[in-house]
Amino acid sequence: MTITATASANTNIALIKYWGKADESLAIPVTSSLSLTLGGTRTTTTVSFDGGAGGEDAVTINGATPGGTARERVVRFLDLVRSRAGMTIPASVTSSSTVPLAAGLASSAAGFAALAAAATRAAGMRLDERALSRLARRGSGSATRSIFGGLVLWNAGVDDETSYAEPVDCDLTPAMVVVVVSAGRKTISSTQAMRHTMNTSPLYPAWAEASREDLRVALDAVRARDLPRLGEVVESNALGMHAAMIASRPSVVYWLPETLDVLHTVRVMRDEGFPVWATIDAGPNVKVLTTGEDADQVAAVLRDRIPCATTSVRYPGGGVRVEEVTA
Ligand code: DP6
């Protein structure tokens, strides 16, 4: 009997970043991280261990057949699920994202969280959310957090057992305004860039050290419902991560001139009284943390001042969902 399982997961944006693995093969991060899962950013993935095609896994992502590293990562992940389920049969995997690639939110986080849920159900396994989070980690670090909705803490841990994410109670109602200055593909993957930063940047140890304290401050601010305090540490943590990358040898610079325009505009808006703080991932686009009530106005001002960018508003969203299982 072949089981076909479909699951979906939203992407997430780190408020306190994950950048660097203490153990590459198990994907144990150097530091713990905190993120916000964003609504309306689901990737939906269907898996069945049906023999695949031509004796290999058949993988389709957004209607295309990926090659190279993108395919290898999916196959490696399926191998992990197969080894746990005690099976060897190839699978068919079809994945599609509701978010246009140009939204600047294309992320392996939603993809591997959905794949973890769909592949385990298709393999006849029933994992609780913590176990799913630990498994998704092996696909992509940030996927660890996409298992849960809202505000999420990924405990770095020290081994496979202790490195997982969990939801954080939060009375804040934040939103993210996503400012896309370029929808082009990144020149260097996060996996490679974080390894290079760790290996060559004299600033990396300082960032990692500061990040531990940043997380404490961020969690305190969440408990105190203090968005300005949270926002300040969010922006500092991301800029510190980029400073460490820029100090790598040779340097990793994801920013474009427009990235700095947005950063500058966010500062000016803050001086004008808007509750806005910037964060940037492994790319040139800027995500602006603000309140749910202010998000539309913030987006309107950003559209006016950075007309070349594509700006959209995202609110917190839910965790991984098993959509359908048929046998
Ligand atoms: C800058 O999770 O994409 O978005 O674990 O190697 O797959 P791998 O990396 P990935 O890195 C995300 C880096 C980041 C920060 C974050 O999401 O915490």
Boltz pocket constraint, residues with backbone or C-beta under 6 A from the ligand:
constraints:
  - pocket:
      binder: B
      contacts: [[A, 12], [A, 13], [A, 14], [A, 16], [A, 17], [A, 18], [A, 19], [A, 27], [A, 33], [A, 108], [A, 137], [A, 139], [A, 140], [A, 141], [A, 142], [A, 143], [A, 190], [A, 191], [A, 192], [A, 280], [A, 281], [A, 282]]
      max_distance: 6.0
